[in-house]
Amino acid sequence: KAGVTQTPRYLIKTRGQQVTLSCSPISGHRSVSWYQQTPGQGLQFLFEYFSETQRNKGNFPGRFSGRQFSNSRSEMNVSTLELGDSALYLCASSSRQDGGYTFGSGTRLTVV
Amino acid sequence: DAKTTQPNSMESNEEEPVHLPCNHSTISGTDYIHWYRQLPSQGPEYVIHGLTSNVNNRMASLAIAEDRKSSTLILHRATLRDAAVYYCIVRRGTSYGKLTFGQGTILTVHP
């Protein structure tokens, strides 16, 4: 079966712009989480959605937001981009609260 | 989530078993122990998870200490493809999708 699909794979944006990243979870998975990975901070949790509701949020500024649609697909948005937002953004999905998560390959965002 | 402690790096030879340790002394009774690994230029990959009993799957085995304050991920026969960063994560049942990644253990596999 298809894995977690993230689009686009690579993105270059200018400081001050906004960006939207997309994630299609594995069919049947209703929980979608987002993570940011940088060399300095490692993997950090952004937020998690289940049935279109945000259930958990990490320690990121309000410029980072997300949403989930009725088909479980999810998007995350970063407004007013800063150079420090350059990172690999990863999406993960799961079918069970206590189960493992399947990660996508990520979107590499570069802010110039 | 409970804090975990892993060695920064470990080395192994191909086709030999590898035991990756993890300490989690502040684990609570309903916390699950998860292991993920990340190969270069890829997202993390789920390896295995467990609560109290030892667990086996096609990728690895998870041995959990009786007091649950430590666990060991066992790769029975390391291959070059197993070279990755391995993360041990203790996940609270109500953490809703949040996995707290530490620095992990960099596993090097020699041919």
Backbone of each chain as ProteinMPNN parsed JSONL, in Angstrom:
{"seq_chain_A": "KAGVTQTPRYLIKTRGQQVTLSCSPISGHRSVSWYQQTPGQGLQFLFEYFSETQRNKGNFPGRFSGRQFSNSRSEMNVSTLELGDSALYLCASSSRQDGGYTFGSGTRLTVV", "coords_chain_A": {"N_chain_A": [[0.856, -1.18, 0.0], [0.343, 2.346, -0.47], [2.689, 4.688, 0.871], [3.252, 7.35, 3.253], [2.742, 10.41, 1.782], [4.437, 13.297, 0.882], [4.29, 16.592, -0.292], [5.556, 19.68, -1.656], [8.708, 18.028, -2.547], [10.992, 19.548, -2.387], [11.616, 22.987, -1.67], [12.05, 26.404, -2.19], [12.021, 29.46, -0.626], [11.492, 32.975, -0.063], [12.554, 35.113, 2.559], [9.998, 36.296, 4.7], [7.895, 35.538, 3.098], [5.091, 33.225, 2.774], [4.355, 29.723, 3.264], [2.942, 26.622, 2.197], [2.671, 23.29, 3.075], [2.056, 19.924, 2.102], [0.485, 16.845, 3.119], [-0.263, 13.509, 2.612], [-1.732, 10.963, 4.273], [-1.271, 7.426, 5.058], [-3.732, 5.315, 3.685], [-6.629, 5.08, 5.597], [-5.438, 5.802, 7.957], [-5.918, 7.991, 10.597], [-4.681, 9.749, 12.249], [-2.425, 12.381, 12.078], [0.778, 13.699, 12.233], [3.159, 16.38, 12.549], [6.564, 17.262, 12.073], [9.588, 19.094, 12.656], [12.855, 19.083, 11.404], [16.116, 19.953, 12.095], [19.676, 20.514, 11.823], [20.721, 21.576, 14.186], [18.722, 21.464, 16.228], [17.581, 18.992, 16.01], [14.963, 16.529, 15.742], [11.814, 17.882, 16.086], [8.616, 18.084, 17.53], [5.726, 19.38, 15.987], [2.782, 19.582, 15.639], [-0.284, 17.673, 16.046], [-2.96, 16.066, 14.382], [-6.246, 14.739, 14.481], [-9.02, 13.325, 13.101], [-9.724, 15.844, 11.975], [-9.237, 17.576, 14.065], [-7.06, 19.437, 16.107], [-5.017, 17.913, 18.372], [-2.748, 18.023, 19.856], [0.07, 20.091, 20.475], [3.228, 21.391, 19.695], [6.059, 23.317, 20.903], [6.128, 25.85, 19.266], [6.142, 28.98, 17.47], [3.189, 31.006, 16.729], [3.213, 31.37, 14.02], [3.385, 29.025, 12.772], [1.117, 26.779, 11.592], [-1.599, 24.451, 11.152], [-3.805, 22.123, 9.464], [-6.403, 19.679, 9.089], [-8.099, 17.698, 6.762], [-11.321, 16.26, 5.858], [-10.753, 13.874, 4.616], [-8.534, 13.023, 5.851], [-6.144, 14.013, 4.88], [-3.506, 16.372, 5.321], [-2.363, 19.717, 5.906], [0.324, 21.97, 6.46], [1.137, 25.27, 7.425], [3.378, 27.937, 7.142], [3.844, 31.156, 8.081], [5.184, 34.413, 7.262], [8.014, 33.833, 6.768], [11.158, 32.962, 8.204], [14.779, 32.971, 8.207], [15.641, 30.953, 9.881], [13.709, 29.054, 9.673], [14.349, 27.275, 7.799], [14.523, 23.952, 7.042], [13.976, 20.379, 7.34], [10.814, 19.222, 6.882], [8.693, 16.972, 8.291], [6.118, 14.589, 7.973], [3.902, 12.385, 9.646], [1.935, 9.432, 9.974], [-0.632, 7.515, 11.649], [-2.589, 4.692, 12.668], [-3.444, 3.962, 15.096], [-3.708, 4.866, 18.551], [-1.748, 3.893, 20.268], [0.07, 2.892, 18.595], [2.728, 2.446, 16.114], [4.259, 5.075, 14.168], [4.192, 6.036, 10.765], [6.447, 7.583, 8.722], [6.751, 10.187, 6.258], [8.872, 11.122, 3.465], [9.536, 13.708, 3.672], [9.602, 17.333, 3.337], [11.914, 19.479, 2.061], [12.648, 22.578, 3.079], [13.959, 25.626, 2.132], [14.87, 28.767, 3.167], [15.589, 31.859, 1.896]], "CA_chain_A": [[0.0, 0.0, 0.0], [1.12, 3.566, -0.592], [3.136, 5.233, 2.14], [2.902, 8.738, 3.519], [3.226, 11.223, 0.67], [4.577, 14.715, 1.175], [4.596, 17.436, -1.442], [6.575, 19.213, -2.596], [9.895, 17.468, -1.899], [11.918, 20.656, -2.152], [10.98, 24.298, -1.787], [12.881, 27.553, -1.834], [11.185, 30.633, -0.416], [12.177, 34.178, 0.386], [12.175, 35.596, 3.897], [8.784, 37.09, 4.734], [6.815, 34.857, 2.383], [4.469, 32.124, 3.491], [4.46, 28.463, 2.538], [2.023, 25.553, 2.587], [3.169, 21.946, 2.784], [0.951, 18.973, 2.082], [0.772, 15.481, 3.565], [-1.326, 12.521, 2.438], [-1.373, 9.82, 5.124], [-1.627, 6.098, 4.591], [-5.175, 5.143, 3.672], [-7.165, 4.522, 6.842], [-4.808, 6.45, 9.107], [-6.622, 9.218, 10.913], [-3.802, 10.635, 13.015], [-1.317, 12.945, 11.298], [1.655, 14.56, 13.023], [4.184, 17.108, 11.806], [7.825, 17.474, 12.781], [10.636, 19.882, 12.019], [14.183, 18.552, 11.691], [17.253, 20.799, 11.767], [20.927, 19.965, 12.384], [20.979, 22.061, 15.535], [17.677, 21.105, 17.191], [17.103, 17.633, 15.807], [13.554, 16.362, 15.38], [10.922, 18.507, 17.053], [7.186, 17.916, 17.263], [4.988, 20.614, 15.705], [1.396, 19.374, 16.051], [-0.935, 16.43, 15.634], [-4.38, 16.168, 14.079], [-7.031, 13.497, 14.433], [-10.402, 13.662, 12.713], [-9.812, 17.286, 11.697], [-9.053, 18.347, 15.298], [-5.701, 19.454, 16.637], [-5.063, 17.349, 19.723], [-1.507, 18.276, 20.574], [0.847, 21.125, 19.813], [4.564, 21.579, 20.234], [6.441, 24.654, 21.33], [6.491, 26.647, 18.105], [5.347, 30.22, 17.418], [1.912, 30.944, 16.036], [3.39, 31.417, 12.564], [3.241, 27.642, 12.317], [-0.252, 26.319, 11.779], [-1.931, 23.292, 10.332], [-5.199, 21.717, 9.437], [-6.634, 18.352, 8.536], [-9.337, 17.638, 6.011], [-12.162, 15.107, 6.186], [-10.145, 12.655, 4.072], [-7.327, 12.87, 6.68], [-5.007, 14.758, 4.356], [-3.185, 17.49, 6.208], [-1.474, 20.766, 5.426], [0.858, 22.895, 7.45], [1.432, 26.57, 6.865], [4.301, 28.788, 7.9], [3.738, 32.515, 7.572], [6.299, 35.315, 7.542], [9.171, 32.945, 6.886], [12.448, 33.447, 8.695], [15.884, 32.116, 7.766], [15.717, 29.813, 10.792], [12.675, 28.062, 9.357], [14.93, 26.31, 6.861], [14.527, 22.659, 7.736], [13.234, 19.27, 6.738], [9.523, 19.086, 7.556], [8.252, 15.584, 8.17], [4.751, 14.244, 8.331], [3.787, 10.976, 10.033], [0.55, 9.035, 10.219], [-0.833, 6.293, 12.416], [-3.985, 4.266, 12.76], [-3.766, 3.646, 16.476], [-3.117, 5.761, 19.538], [-0.552, 3.326, 20.878], [0.85, 2.216, 17.564], [3.854, 3.135, 15.524], [3.976, 6.083, 13.154], [4.881, 5.928, 9.487], [6.87, 8.909, 8.282], [7.03, 10.47, 4.875], [10.273, 11.465, 3.171], [9.745, 15.087, 4.081], [9.756, 18.484, 2.433], [13.093, 20.279, 2.424], [12.367, 24.0, 2.883], [15.095, 26.543, 2.264], [14.454, 30.166, 3.178], [16.749, 32.693, 1.527]], "C_chain_A": [[0.895, 1.234, 0.0], [1.497, 4.07, 0.794], [2.616, 6.641, 2.335], [3.545, 9.593, 2.434], [3.262, 12.692, 1.055], [4.941, 15.463, -0.098], [4.686, 18.888, -1.015], [7.756, 18.595, -1.854], [10.888, 18.569, -1.53], [11.209, 21.974, -2.424], [11.987, 25.366, -1.386], [11.971, 28.772, -1.757], [12.046, 31.79, 0.076], [11.671, 34.576, 1.76], [10.949, 36.501, 3.815], [7.608, 36.457, 3.995], [6.154, 33.828, 3.294], [4.529, 30.869, 2.626], [3.442, 27.468, 3.083], [2.59, 24.222, 2.136], [2.024, 20.963, 2.921], [1.4, 17.573, 2.491], [-0.451, 14.597, 3.329], [-0.961, 11.282, 3.238], [-1.695, 8.497, 4.438], [-3.146, 5.947, 4.694], [-5.649, 4.469, 4.961], [-6.545, 5.118, 8.097], [-5.473, 7.788, 9.361], [-5.778, 10.212, 11.714], [-2.635, 11.075, 12.134], [-0.534, 13.909, 12.183], [2.666, 15.222, 12.107], [5.395, 17.353, 12.7], [8.74, 18.364, 11.954], [11.982, 19.264, 12.384], [15.25, 19.512, 11.191], [18.508, 20.198, 12.378], [21.141, 20.373, 13.836], [19.996, 21.561, 16.58], [17.174, 19.675, 17.05], [15.645, 17.611, 15.379], [12.674, 16.931, 16.469], [9.479, 18.418, 16.593], [6.521, 19.273, 17.062], [3.545, 20.521, 16.196], [0.869, 18.063, 15.501], [-2.418, 16.666, 15.427], [-5.008, 14.783, 14.033], [-8.462, 13.893, 14.14], [-10.619, 15.17, 12.662], [-9.612, 18.16, 12.941], [-7.588, 18.287, 15.737], [-5.746, 18.987, 18.084], [-3.816, 17.681, 20.533], [-0.694, 19.269, 19.774], [2.19, 21.231, 20.492], [4.827, 23.039, 20.543], [6.992, 25.462, 20.163], [5.621, 27.902, 18.081], [4.094, 30.054, 16.573], [2.015, 31.037, 14.516], [3.233, 30.031, 11.941], [1.815, 27.184, 12.606], [-0.515, 25.126, 10.872], [-3.421, 23.082, 10.281], [-5.282, 20.323, 8.846], [-8.01, 18.339, 7.892], [-10.091, 16.341, 6.331], [-11.604, 13.795, 5.633], [-8.806, 12.346, 4.747], [-6.081, 13.532, 6.107], [-4.765, 15.987, 5.221], [-2.28, 18.488, 5.49], [-0.902, 21.506, 6.622], [1.292, 24.163, 6.735], [2.42, 27.3, 7.759], [4.224, 30.173, 7.283], [4.982, 33.309, 7.963], [7.585, 34.528, 7.789], [10.422, 33.672, 7.355], [13.528, 32.477, 8.226], [15.959, 30.836, 8.606], [14.65, 28.76, 10.56], [13.171, 27.049, 8.33], [15.129, 24.99, 7.58], [13.895, 21.606, 6.853], [11.949, 19.13, 7.541], [8.963, 17.709, 7.238], [6.829, 15.42, 8.661], [4.723, 12.758, 8.674], [2.324, 10.653, 10.275], [0.482, 7.716, 10.966], [-2.313, 5.963, 12.474], [-4.418, 4.035, 14.201], [-3.054, 4.581, 17.434], [-1.81, 5.203, 20.09], [0.352, 2.648, 19.866], [2.018, 3.021, 17.082], [3.402, 4.126, 14.472], [4.803, 5.808, 11.911], [5.18, 7.335, 8.992], [6.983, 8.99, 6.771], [8.499, 10.834, 4.695], [10.587, 12.925, 3.459], [9.759, 16.096, 2.946], [10.941, 19.291, 2.932], [12.804, 21.725, 2.067], [13.633, 24.81, 3.106], [14.563, 27.956, 2.17], [15.687, 31.023, 2.922], [16.428, 34.177, 1.695]], "O_chain_A": [[2.052, 1.177, 0.415], [0.748, 3.912, 1.758], [1.669, 7.071, 1.676], [4.75, 9.508, 2.199], [2.263, 13.261, 1.494], [5.788, 15.024, -0.876], [3.971, 19.302, -0.103], [7.787, 18.641, -0.625], [11.535, 18.514, -0.484], [10.331, 22.067, -3.282], [12.681, 25.244, -0.376], [11.243, 29.078, -2.701], [13.164, 31.606, 0.558], [10.496, 34.393, 2.078], [10.876, 37.376, 2.951], [6.455, 36.806, 4.246], [6.59, 33.593, 4.42], [4.728, 30.944, 1.413], [3.124, 27.471, 4.272], [2.944, 24.043, 0.971], [1.132, 21.142, 3.75], [2.537, 17.17, 2.243], [-1.547, 14.907, 3.797], [0.021, 10.612, 2.918], [-2.313, 8.466, 3.374], [-3.762, 6.392, 5.662], [-5.134, 3.424, 5.357], [-7.084, 4.948, 9.191], [-5.582, 8.62, 8.461], [-6.137, 11.384, 11.833], [-1.951, 10.252, 11.527], [-1.101, 14.812, 12.798], [2.992, 14.707, 11.038], [5.274, 17.612, 13.897], [8.675, 18.385, 10.725], [12.223, 18.954, 13.551], [15.288, 19.846, 10.007], [18.42, 19.449, 13.35], [21.683, 19.6, 14.627], [20.393, 21.263, 17.706], [16.413, 19.203, 17.895], [15.154, 18.542, 14.741], [12.762, 16.528, 17.629], [9.163, 18.645, 15.425], [6.717, 20.197, 17.851], [3.131, 21.288, 17.065], [1.47, 17.433, 14.63], [-3.058, 17.379, 16.201], [-4.392, 13.805, 13.611], [-9.048, 14.706, 14.855], [-11.574, 15.696, 13.234], [-9.803, 19.373, 12.868], [-6.967, 17.225, 15.737], [-6.423, 19.585, 18.92], [-3.836, 17.623, 21.763], [-0.756, 19.291, 18.545], [2.285, 21.17, 21.718], [3.935, 23.884, 20.457], [8.193, 25.723, 20.092], [4.505, 27.9, 18.6], [3.955, 29.098, 15.81], [1.034, 30.815, 13.805], [2.984, 29.894, 10.744], [1.373, 27.207, 13.755], [0.25, 24.839, 9.951], [-4.195, 23.762, 10.956], [-4.354, 19.85, 8.189], [-8.964, 18.906, 8.424], [-9.561, 15.446, 6.989], [-11.946, 12.721, 6.128], [-8.041, 11.509, 4.268], [-5.058, 13.604, 6.789], [-5.697, 16.566, 5.779], [-1.532, 18.129, 4.581], [-1.554, 21.649, 7.656], [1.753, 24.129, 5.594], [2.304, 27.278, 8.985], [4.506, 30.346, 6.097], [5.727, 32.929, 8.866], [8.158, 34.562, 8.878], [10.703, 34.808, 6.972], [13.249, 31.326, 7.892], [16.3, 29.77, 8.095], [14.678, 27.694, 11.175], [12.481, 26.075, 8.031], [15.816, 24.919, 8.599], [13.358, 21.89, 5.782], [11.996, 18.938, 8.756], [8.786, 17.337, 6.078], [6.407, 16.039, 9.638], [5.438, 11.963, 8.063], [1.561, 11.505, 10.729], [1.41, 6.908, 10.924], [-3.17, 6.837, 12.346], [-5.61, 3.926, 14.492], [-1.94, 5.033, 17.169], [-0.872, 5.957, 20.35], [1.279, 1.924, 20.227], [2.28, 4.125, 17.559], [2.292, 4.028, 13.949], [5.962, 5.4, 11.994], [4.283, 8.168, 8.861], [7.27, 8.001, 6.096], [9.268, 10.851, 5.655], [11.749, 13.331, 3.487], [9.906, 15.755, 1.772], [10.968, 19.731, 4.081], [12.723, 22.071, 0.889], [14.29, 24.692, 4.14], [13.883, 28.307, 1.206], [16.69, 30.929, 3.629], [17.28, 35.026, 1.433]]}, "seq_chain_B": "DAKTTQPNSMESNEEEPVHLPCNHSTISGTDYIHWYRQLPSQGPEYVIHGLTSNVNNRMASLAIAEDRKSSTLILHRATLRDAAVYYCIVRRGTSYGKLTFGQGTILTVHP", "coords_chain_B": {"N_chain_B": [[6.85, 13.352, 28.051], [8.923, 10.616, 29.124], [12.41, 11.006, 29.871], [15.094, 9.792, 27.86], [18.162, 7.927, 27.694], [20.824, 7.317, 25.616], [23.694, 5.693, 24.135], [26.035, 7.718, 22.315], [27.179, 6.696, 19.972], [27.678, 3.567, 18.219], [29.367, 0.632, 17.083], [29.413, -2.025, 14.709], [29.966, -5.247, 13.203], [29.19, -6.532, 9.977], [26.586, -8.946, 9.731], [26.753, -9.705, 12.363], [25.243, -9.815, 15.662], [23.557, -6.965, 17.106], [23.279, -4.979, 19.937], [21.446, -2.47, 21.129], [21.38, -0.177, 23.657], [19.106, 1.453, 25.982], [18.278, 3.768, 28.425], [15.675, 4.578, 30.639], [14.737, 5.782, 33.167], [12.688, 7.22, 34.391], [10.274, 6.312, 33.52], [6.746, 5.822, 33.21], [3.922, 3.818, 34.328], [2.109, 3.436, 32.184], [3.433, 4.144, 29.942], [4.678, 3.732, 26.669], [7.404, 2.076, 25.04], [9.203, 3.035, 22.343], [10.971, 2.431, 19.3], [12.708, 3.976, 16.724], [14.323, 4.42, 13.559], [16.597, 6.273, 11.536], [17.635, 6.592, 8.36], [20.213, 8.003, 6.286], [19.155, 10.983, 4.674], [16.455, 10.334, 4.717], [13.092, 10.02, 6.085], [12.278, 9.259, 9.551], [12.0, 5.796, 10.472], [9.711, 3.461, 11.63], [10.529, 0.99, 14.006], [10.018, -0.83, 16.181], [7.84, -1.416, 19.014], [6.892, -1.511, 22.491], [5.3, -2.457, 25.617], [5.401, -3.863, 28.189], [6.175, -6.558, 27.955], [8.678, -8.535, 26.234], [9.231, -8.031, 22.746], [8.92, -9.118, 19.386], [9.63, -8.644, 15.943], [9.764, -8.619, 12.321], [11.925, -7.058, 11.845], [13.419, -6.584, 14.187], [14.17, -7.245, 17.704], [12.78, -6.411, 20.86], [13.882, -6.016, 24.019], [12.756, -5.696, 27.226], [13.515, -4.489, 30.382], [12.767, -5.938, 33.589], [11.955, -4.079, 35.543], [11.343, -2.052, 33.885], [12.941, 0.165, 33.502], [14.896, 0.273, 31.671], [15.762, -0.663, 28.295], [16.483, -2.774, 25.458], [17.308, -2.722, 22.112], [17.465, -5.183, 19.722], [19.25, -6.168, 16.988], [19.364, -8.864, 15.007], [21.096, -9.853, 13.018], [23.259, -7.825, 11.743], [23.169, -5.71, 8.896], [24.598, -3.833, 6.157], [22.688, -2.036, 5.49], [21.479, -1.465, 7.839], [22.814, 0.572, 9.022], [22.387, 3.521, 10.639], [20.708, 6.226, 12.406], [19.533, 5.494, 15.545], [16.673, 5.83, 17.444], [15.451, 5.873, 20.69], [12.401, 6.067, 22.257], [10.257, 7.116, 24.772], [6.948, 6.983, 25.164], [4.14, 8.718, 26.203], [0.868, 7.602, 26.881], [-1.154, 9.443, 26.421], [-0.117, 11.284, 24.752], [-0.769, 11.95, 22.204], [0.257, 11.63, 19.343], [2.715, 12.833, 19.668], [6.068, 12.377, 19.495], [8.962, 12.354, 21.28], [11.995, 13.024, 20.261], [15.342, 12.205, 21.007], [18.904, 12.573, 20.849], [19.726, 10.182, 19.853], [21.35, 7.053, 18.8], [24.121, 6.647, 16.818], [24.591, 4.189, 14.571], [27.159, 2.361, 13.214], [27.974, 0.139, 10.68], [30.269, -2.227, 9.838], [31.686, -3.688, 6.909]], "CA_chain_B": [[7.416, 12.021, 27.848], [10.085, 10.347, 29.949], [13.701, 11.227, 29.232], [15.834, 8.571, 27.548], [19.601, 8.081, 27.551], [21.408, 6.343, 24.697], [25.073, 6.024, 23.75], [26.092, 8.543, 21.111], [27.497, 5.905, 18.797], [28.071, 2.179, 18.386], [29.843, 0.026, 15.851], [29.185, -3.451, 14.598], [30.365, -5.855, 11.938], [28.09, -7.119, 9.232], [26.138, -10.297, 10.07], [26.839, -9.938, 13.803], [24.124, -9.194, 16.381], [23.791, -5.649, 17.685], [22.414, -4.675, 21.078], [21.417, -1.022, 21.346], [20.752, 0.038, 24.959], [18.4, 2.703, 26.265], [17.831, 3.93, 29.809], [14.507, 5.46, 30.803], [14.46, 5.514, 34.577], [11.482, 7.923, 34.862], [9.123, 5.797, 32.776], [5.532, 5.575, 33.987], [3.324, 2.509, 34.086], [1.375, 3.311, 30.918], [4.273, 4.649, 28.851], [5.191, 2.76, 25.7], [8.777, 2.235, 24.571], [9.241, 2.978, 20.888], [12.255, 2.588, 18.619], [12.693, 4.386, 15.329], [15.647, 4.647, 13.014], [16.598, 7.2, 10.42], [18.731, 6.447, 7.413], [20.544, 9.309, 5.688], [18.262, 11.585, 3.672], [15.115, 9.756, 4.777], [12.364, 10.242, 7.323], [12.416, 8.153, 10.499], [11.3, 4.552, 10.155], [9.294, 2.723, 12.817], [11.185, -0.302, 14.131], [9.314, -1.719, 17.093], [7.467, -0.785, 20.265], [6.373, -2.446, 23.475], [4.855, -1.888, 26.892], [6.034, -4.565, 29.307], [6.785, -7.829, 27.533], [9.576, -8.488, 25.087], [8.512, -8.02, 21.481], [9.703, -9.488, 18.205], [9.031, -8.508, 14.621], [10.684, -9.054, 11.273], [13.093, -6.183, 11.804], [14.231, -6.566, 15.404], [13.543, -7.647, 18.959], [12.854, -5.426, 21.932], [13.959, -6.628, 25.337], [12.418, -4.692, 28.231], [13.885, -4.922, 31.72], [11.615, -6.241, 34.446], [11.509, -2.836, 36.18], [11.046, -1.153, 32.758], [13.765, 1.37, 33.502], [15.801, 0.201, 30.534], [15.386, -1.599, 27.244], [17.531, -3.029, 24.478], [16.891, -3.091, 20.761], [18.379, -6.216, 19.232], [19.26, -6.508, 15.57], [19.945, -10.199, 15.117], [22.231, -9.964, 12.083], [23.37, -6.492, 11.154], [23.555, -5.556, 7.496], [25.04, -2.472, 5.883], [21.492, -1.224, 5.404], [21.058, -1.11, 9.203], [23.551, 1.76, 9.48], [21.399, 4.589, 10.771], [20.569, 6.762, 13.759], [18.462, 4.782, 16.23], [16.065, 6.639, 18.502], [14.615, 5.23, 21.695], [11.431, 7.078, 22.675], [9.243, 6.681, 25.722], [5.797, 7.77, 24.754], [2.992, 8.697, 27.102], [-0.339, 7.17, 26.182], [-2.018, 10.579, 26.072], [0.702, 12.309, 24.102], [-1.396, 12.26, 20.919], [1.091, 11.843, 18.18], [3.986, 13.474, 19.963], [7.234, 11.559, 19.774], [10.06, 13.229, 21.69], [13.253, 12.438, 19.795], [16.601, 12.67, 21.565], [19.987, 12.601, 19.867], [19.838, 8.856, 19.261], [22.623, 6.35, 18.686], [24.576, 6.454, 15.445], [25.133, 2.836, 14.399], [28.005, 2.131, 12.05], [28.136, -1.29, 10.401], [31.452, -2.465, 8.995], [31.568, -4.892, 6.066]], "C_chain_B": [[8.669, 11.849, 28.706], [11.373, 10.555, 29.153], [14.382, 9.891, 28.981], [17.32, 8.896, 27.391], [20.135, 6.948, 26.692], [22.872, 6.695, 24.458], [25.066, 6.82, 22.455], [26.329, 7.71, 19.867], [27.862, 4.483, 19.184], [28.533, 1.658, 17.035], [29.596, -1.472, 15.878], [29.766, -3.938, 13.281], [29.151, -6.504, 11.291], [27.864, -8.557, 9.661], [26.331, -10.65, 11.543], [25.624, -9.31, 14.488], [24.533, -7.849, 16.971], [22.782, -5.429, 18.803], [22.518, -3.176, 21.368], [20.688, -0.734, 22.654], [20.063, 1.39, 25.07], [17.969, 2.701, 27.728], [16.685, 4.926, 29.87], [13.988, 5.283, 32.22], [13.182, 6.192, 35.09], [10.227, 7.449, 34.146], [7.946, 5.544, 33.71], [4.874, 4.277, 33.529], [2.64, 2.34, 32.74], [2.162, 3.856, 29.735], [4.741, 3.505, 27.962], [6.64, 3.097, 25.331], [8.785, 2.014, 23.06], [10.679, 3.071, 20.419], [11.998, 2.948, 17.159], [14.132, 4.473, 14.859], [15.521, 5.559, 11.811], [17.855, 6.988, 9.595], [19.012, 7.807, 6.794], [19.546, 9.728, 4.612], [16.872, 10.949, 3.636], [14.422, 10.177, 6.065], [12.576, 9.07, 8.268], [11.543, 6.968, 10.095], [10.96, 3.84, 11.458], [9.988, 1.367, 12.836], [10.333, -1.253, 14.969], [8.837, -0.917, 18.294], [6.883, -1.827, 21.205], [6.004, -1.735, 24.764], [5.563, -2.564, 28.067], [6.779, -5.819, 28.855], [7.748, -7.615, 26.374], [8.772, -8.657, 23.805], [9.455, -8.415, 20.358], [8.932, -9.119, 16.961], [10.1, -8.833, 13.589], [11.968, -8.229, 11.253], [14.015, -6.394, 12.996], [13.48, -7.187, 16.564], [13.733, -6.532, 19.967], [12.816, -6.165, 23.252], [13.763, -5.537, 26.376], [12.756, -5.253, 29.608], [12.652, -5.106, 32.584], [11.071, -4.985, 35.132], [11.178, -1.75, 35.157], [11.909, 0.098, 32.724], [14.819, 1.344, 32.388], [15.269, -0.795, 29.514], [16.548, -1.742, 26.271], [16.9, -3.416, 23.151], [17.933, -4.061, 20.226], [18.173, -6.413, 17.734], [20.013, -7.823, 15.474], [21.148, -10.422, 14.208], [22.329, -8.647, 11.342], [23.768, -6.579, 9.688], [23.98, -4.111, 7.291], [23.849, -1.523, 5.862], [20.986, -0.796, 6.794], [21.831, 0.09, 9.756], [22.613, 2.962, 9.464], [21.521, 5.201, 12.161], [19.355, 6.09, 14.381], [17.97, 5.602, 17.417], [15.201, 5.761, 19.414], [13.69, 6.313, 22.259], [10.465, 6.444, 23.662], [8.038, 7.586, 25.535], [4.632, 7.593, 25.715], [1.75, 8.342, 26.301], [-1.222, 8.313, 25.73], [-1.256, 11.648, 25.304], [0.265, 12.601, 22.682], [-0.409, 12.633, 19.825], [2.446, 12.434, 18.454], [5.033, 12.42, 20.299], [8.373, 12.52, 20.106], [11.375, 12.538, 21.334], [14.423, 13.056, 20.549], [17.642, 12.704, 20.471], [20.187, 11.248, 19.201], [21.238, 8.275, 19.285], [22.952, 6.171, 17.216], [25.207, 5.067, 15.359], [25.913, 2.76, 13.096], [28.176, 0.632, 11.885], [29.281, -1.461, 9.421], [31.281, -3.741, 8.183], [32.553, -5.967, 6.504]], "O_chain_B": [[9.384, 12.813, 28.98], [11.428, 10.321, 27.945], [14.266, 8.967, 29.786], [17.684, 10.006, 27.002], [19.929, 5.772, 26.993], [23.256, 7.859, 24.564], [24.201, 6.625, 21.601], [25.746, 7.982, 18.818], [28.293, 4.215, 20.306], [28.145, 2.171, 15.985], [29.574, -2.097, 16.938], [30.025, -3.155, 12.368], [28.225, -6.957, 11.962], [28.812, -9.297, 9.923], [26.093, -11.794, 11.932], [25.035, -8.371, 13.953], [25.7, -7.624, 17.292], [21.585, -5.664, 18.634], [23.562, -2.689, 21.802], [19.495, -1.017, 22.761], [20.389, 2.337, 24.355], [17.366, 1.74, 28.204], [16.722, 5.979, 29.234], [12.924, 4.702, 32.436], [12.646, 5.783, 36.12], [9.209, 8.141, 34.174], [8.12, 5.111, 34.849], [5.22, 3.715, 32.49], [2.59, 1.233, 32.205], [1.615, 4.011, 28.643], [5.147, 2.448, 28.445], [7.035, 4.263, 25.316], [8.42, 0.944, 22.571], [11.509, 3.714, 21.062], [11.195, 2.323, 16.467], [15.052, 4.587, 15.669], [14.482, 5.613, 11.154], [18.976, 7.177, 10.066], [18.137, 8.673, 6.779], [19.151, 8.932, 3.759], [16.188, 11.025, 2.615], [15.065, 10.629, 7.013], [13.007, 8.0, 7.839], [10.498, 7.124, 9.464], [11.836, 3.638, 12.3], [10.037, 0.673, 11.821], [9.975, -2.341, 14.521], [9.374, 0.157, 18.568], [6.436, -2.89, 20.774], [6.348, -0.572, 24.975], [6.246, -1.902, 28.848], [7.883, -6.098, 29.322], [7.643, -6.639, 25.631], [7.752, -9.347, 23.788], [10.641, -8.087, 20.38], [7.71, -9.264, 16.92], [11.2, -9.267, 13.933], [12.98, -8.663, 10.703], [15.237, -6.385, 12.852], [12.326, -7.597, 16.44], [14.723, -5.801, 19.928], [11.845, -6.853, 23.568], [14.515, -4.563, 26.407], [12.337, -6.357, 29.958], [11.612, -4.496, 32.334], [9.858, -4.841, 35.285], [10.777, -0.648, 35.532], [11.611, 1.016, 31.961], [15.55, 2.318, 32.205], [14.442, -1.651, 29.827], [17.474, -0.932, 26.264], [16.068, -4.321, 23.079], [19.133, -3.79, 20.272], [17.088, -6.77, 17.274], [21.19, -7.885, 15.829], [22.103, -11.1, 14.585], [21.56, -8.389, 10.416], [24.589, -7.407, 9.295], [23.749, -3.263, 8.153], [23.985, -0.342, 6.18], [20.17, 0.119, 6.909], [21.527, 0.569, 10.849], [22.113, 3.365, 8.414], [22.323, 4.759, 12.983], [18.267, 6.115, 13.805], [18.751, 6.012, 18.277], [14.339, 5.012, 18.952], [14.162, 7.365, 22.693], [9.923, 5.367, 23.414], [8.114, 8.799, 25.726], [4.198, 6.477, 26.001], [1.616, 8.756, 25.149], [-1.964, 8.175, 24.757], [-1.703, 12.791, 25.218], [0.88, 13.433, 22.014], [-0.271, 13.797, 19.446], [3.264, 12.529, 17.539], [4.894, 11.671, 21.266], [8.708, 13.395, 19.307], [11.808, 11.602, 22.006], [14.493, 14.274, 20.713], [17.309, 12.848, 19.295], [20.752, 11.169, 18.11], [22.188, 8.919, 19.732], [22.16, 5.612, 16.457], [26.229, 4.801, 15.992], [25.391, 3.055, 12.021], [28.489, -0.069, 12.847], [29.266, -0.912, 8.32], [30.794, -4.75, 8.692], [32.595, -7.044, 5.911]]}, "name": "protein", "num_of_chains": 2, "seq": "KAGVTQTPRYLIKTRGQQVTLSCSPISGHRSVSWYQQTPGQGLQFLFEYFSETQRNKGNFPGRFSGRQFSNSRSEMNVSTLELGDSALYLCASSSRQDGGYTFGSGTRLTVVDAKTTQPNSMESNEEEPVHLPCNHSTISGTDYIHWYRQLPSQGPEYVIHGLTSNVNNRMASLAIAEDRKSSTLILHRATLRDAAVYYCIVRRGTSYGKLTFGQGTILTVHP"}
